[in-house]
Amino acid sequence: MVKTYETAQPTKDKTKTAAQTTKDKTSVMAQKAGEKAHTGKDKAAGLLQETGEKMKHMAQRTADAVKGRAWPRMMRMMLTRPG
C-alpha cells in the first residue's frame, strides 16, 4: 500500500501543477482578450467621433456656401427694388 501512495503522489503533484499552469495561462489570455476588446472599443469610439466632426464641418461649409450665395442675391433685390 505504501508503494501505491509513493507512486501516485508524484503523478498527483504533476496533475496539480499542470492544472495551476493551465489556470494561470487561461487567466492571462482572458486579460489580454479583455484589453484587446477595450482597445477596439476605444478605436471605434474615436472613429465615430472623427466621422461626426467631419460631418459637422461639411454641414457648416454647406451652410456657409448657401449663405454666401444668398446674401448677394438679397442685396441685389433690395437695391433694385422700386420705391
C-alpha positions in Angstrom: 0.0 0.0 0.0 2.8 2.3 0.7 4.2 1.7 -2.8 0.9 2.8 -4.3 1.0 6.1 -2.4 4.6 6.7 -3.3 4.0 6.2 -7.0 0.7 8.1 -7.0 2.0 11.2 -5.2 4.3 12.4 -8.0 1.5 11.9 -10.5 -0.9 13.8 -8.3 1.7 16.7 -7.9 2.2 16.9 -11.6 -1.5 17.0 -12.3 -1.9 19.7 -9.7 0.9 21.7 -11.2 -0.5 21.3 -14.7 -3.9 22.4 -13.6 -2.4 25.5 -11.9 -0.4 26.3 -15.0 -3.5 26.0 -17.2 -5.5 28.2 -14.8 -2.7 30.9 -14.9 -2.4 30.8 -18.7 -6.2 31.0 -19.1 -6.3 34.0 -16.8 -3.6 35.8 -18.8 -5.3 35.0 -22.1 -8.6 36.3 -20.8 -7.0 39.5 -19.6 -5.3 40.0 -23.0 -8.6 39.4 -24.7 -10.3 42.0 -22.5 -7.6 44.5 -23.2 -7.9 43.9 -27.0 -11.7 44.4 -26.7 -11.2 47.6 -24.8 -8.7 48.9 -27.4 -11.1 48.0 -30.2 -13.9 49.8 -28.4 -11.7 52.9 -28.0 -10.7 52.9 -31.6 -14.4 52.6 -32.7 -15.3 55.5 -30.4 -12.5 57.6 -31.9 -13.6 56.7 -35.4 -17.2 57.7 -34.7 -16.1 61.0 -33.1 -13.9 61.8 -36.1 -16.7 61.0 -38.5 -19.1 63.2 -36.6 -16.6 66.1 -36.6 -16.1 65.7 -40.4 -19.9 65.7 -41.0 -20.3 68.7 -38.7 -17.7 70.6 -40.7 -19.2 69.6 -44.0 -22.7 70.8 -42.9 -21.1 74.1 -41.7 -19.3 74.6 -45.0 -22.5 73.9 -46.9 -24.5 76.3 -44.8 -21.8 79.0 -45.2 -21.8 78.4 -49.0 -25.6 78.8 -49.1 -25.5 81.9 -47.0 -22.6 83.3 -49.2 -24.8 82.8 -52.4 -28.0 84.0 -50.7 -26.5 87.3 -49.3 -25.5 88.9 -52.7 -28.9 87.9 -54.2 -30.8 89.6 -51.3 -28.7 92.7 -51.6 -29.4 92.9 -55.3 -33.0 92.5 -54.7 -33.0 95.3 -52.1 -31.0 97.7 -54.2 -33.0 97.1 -57.4 -36.4 97.2 -55.7 -38.5 100.2 -56.9 -39.6 102.6 -54.3 
